[in-house]
């Protein structure tokens, strides 16, 4: 693809010289061999840039401020009276199921602890005048958290002369530290497998003296391939005196490992309803599904709601892309299709995202009574960066910015907030940066010199 009028990021002169010295086949082979020799299966399945994306260290406070405001908006929204939440959060399949069938508002916990991955875009020079723009929010079962740490460690081990010039954030450790605010024993619910990202998170927890148990409840009635997933245990979940027990042990908290669609919730609804009503806290509680829907983009775009929740409609104004419901805006999008992205409220992993001709084709398939389930978001021009993948050639590509946020919230305020890490996905094959759509992953580090 040709990227006309896109801002292209370039490292500082000193950092550029270092990166250039590793932009060769010998270094690419060294990265590949490190991945292949690692004890974590699947690392080399996806493309990965052999050198990192460098962002000025001076830009980190801008990222942190934007991410904290987005997090505060979502958590203050979930702290409103139930009737207000039901009135504000737009209807949608998952939203309705969470409220009506699982009772996430009826059994709303007083304390919310967990993590988000904000998919964002830097548009223009990374400075205080160009805060990152929010593309979407991911709350349960998102990927990349632990792998960002592994990617950074790998590159720094192979590029030792880069170490003193950059800051690398340990996202996996930040996640484990935040989990420990609820206790040292976290039971992580798996379905019938796990990926190497989760395996590395468990490895990190072990090294930090915590217990992160990967477990498939017998209530799921799954067959586990012990050869391919030796760390995955299978135990029955019991409910005693309002607490959850895993076999003969009582975890300090529960953590969901996979992203949910409506069918997932419906399949084991009675089980999830018991988890929601139990007194055992959830790390990343299911109630946050109400703010991970794409409809949150519409709410963030509402000046009156920003004023209500953040105290000023100017807060986040520069970071929020205009977003609207498809309902009532069909003709507008038909006439200006090149300016919009169409997203289903409950889509995830890059699914159900449409642009240009695909958008017009999808419009024809959406019945009028389901138009409220779709969100229109204004397109933006993600910055381009230079990458060189282990499975591809050097190229210029558009890049998003994954911002990993760790929060602990109670009584309308943060007990803890941290941006624990960053990661990038990049592509030159489409306007979608998902790895599954032909993109690659890139580590992100902070350049100390700027």
Phi, psi and omega in degrees: 000150174261132184249090182273132178065027173264141177284129180256123180280137176230138179292167174298161185302316181294315180293322180300318180298321179292312181299320182298326181291344179252004181274069184208170184291330179297316179291322178299318178296320180296319177296314180302313182296323178297318179295313183296324182278351182291152181280007182253118186284134174102001183298321185270009181288329182249153181292149183209135181287136185281356171222156188278164166275126180256126179245140179305134178300332179292346181273344182302316178300329178292316177298313183298316181297315180296314182295322180292321178294318178297316180296316179298319178302312183293317185284327174292324176299316180287349179264356180291163172305147186305316182299323179291318179300314181297326180283328186273314184286118184300148179297150177187162184305308183289318179304313182294321181291318179300319183281310188278321186263321183264345176067039183292335176274321178300322182250035183298126178288150179285336181239131179244120181229133181172205181214155175235156162242115176269120172274116187233174178220129169274125182237100185106189182296132179290088179212182185296340180276351183228071177298153180296145181262136183281127175264316176191169181244135175240133187236327183229131175072018178284158186253166171101346188299305183280328182295333179298322177295315181298317180300315181296315180299320180298311182295319181293329177290331181263348180232062188301330181285354177273336189308311187286352182259354186226164171245126178246125184268132182269091185292320181299317179294321178298322178294316180295319178300319181290322175301322183292348174293339176260343180145170184273348183244107180246124175266116182261112183285120175253165173270272178231013182198182171208164177248177187290336174300314179290324178297320180289327176295319178296319177301317179296317179300316178302315182292338181262006176082018176253163177245113175247102186268121176273114191218136176255113180300140178298338178299337177285341179056046181263152169264128183254130175276097186295332180291316183275335183228068185293340181274350185273117179264163179230119183217155175276138175268126178250158178234109182234127178051037177082358181253155178266132174243137176252103188062240180259007183245153178245109181290156176286330181199163178247152179219128179274133187262349188230150178287141185256136162252179186299322181296324177299313179297316184294324184298322183233042186301315183297321179293313180295324178298322177293321178297317182296320183276353181284166179272354177284122183293153175253133171274109191083064187296151184298338179299334180291349173300337179290334181253359176266349174300148179298343178294344177298333179296324177293317181294319179295333181279357183270110182302321181296323180287324175296321178295320181292318188266331184246355177088352180200136178286347178283335178298130179072001184304318181283343185263351185254125175279137178308133181217143185216163172287144174297326181299122181089357182232020183298313181295323179299316182288327177296321183281339182225047187301331184290348184259357187237155166244136179254126183230136173285143184305323186251016178286155176205164179066026180082000180282150176057044173239127188226143178220158173054231184298322178297326179295314180297322178294320180292324179305322182294338184263356183264112178293155184301324183285356177246007181297332180291347180275000184241144183241135173259128178234139180294137176293156173217163183260098178298140177304152174259152177222164174269133179223161176214105188272155177293341180244012184209181182263164175301142182196166170264134186216151172285149187222135171268181178225111175277120180249116183267122185244135179240125187228156172216116193230132178203143177056039174075016180208164180282129164277331179201142172214139181204135164271107188269348182179170183221150174207160183230146166241141185218151179204156171236017184254341180199180176273359174262130184266006181300141178299324180292346179258022177097014180265185176225171178256149177218136174291151177239129176231162182257127182278115183296335188278356181208000000 
